[in-house]
């Protein structure tokens, strides 16, 4: 499956509240002591908000990774924040790449492992993971850990399709649990991700184009301002795909062109990082459309 874009503080009110509480906990004096100016989590938070350049993205990753040395000394919610941010940032790091590089594969693998490490902060998940992954996922209530673990793991499918087919059910379980916990999380990203996956997955392995389309439409209905929803809808319903998730043709050129041009005309709005990425993707997909349908 091709890399798709996604994910700052999300639109959903409950998640916004969670972000606000974490920011309060990280503020100087919130833990009963004055945080040093060089506190790695504070540095990571500052760089995270300005991660539009690759140097700042690397700065955010380095800062949060520096916090891992004594992560267990922090409250559980801070540990979760750091690990989820590292999972997210490694996924986002690949948006600076032309795609399908060794560096991308390394980033996705690291992001997947940080996401799983975050999920394992839940002792019930950790106890069940090896024996019954679906049961383990069913006890998780953190949409960020679910989404970013699935995104990184799913992105690896294009790099190693055979392994991807073997673990397809686990990634699907993560997305479906994310939807059950909070379908609006990060602009309804789990809907567009699961929709794309169902469309490109062969029917024999659980794929279903009609079900995939329902998820893409649901994502758009929940947040049309998150431009990734529109790009993913256009991309996965406008093109056709082969057994390995590669574009094989054009299903609806008119629909594709109209949707992608509407993304280019839309404002950046409340999703500055990912809406910029959506516009870059729209340009790339329009160029591909023009090559296939001169």
FENPE-V809182 format. One record per helix or strand. SS is the DSSP state (helix for helix, strand for strand). FROM is the first residue (numbers start at 1). TO is the last residue. If there is no record, write none. Layout:
{{SS/FROM/TO} {SS/FROM/TO}}
//
This chain:
{{helix/13/26} {helix/40/48} {helix/54/73} {helix/76/96} {helix/102/119} {helix/123/128} {helix/133/137} {helix/143/159} {helix/161/182} {helix/185/200} {helix/203/205} {helix/209/222} {helix/227/238} {strand/239/241} {strand/247/250} {helix/253/265} {helix/272/292}}
//
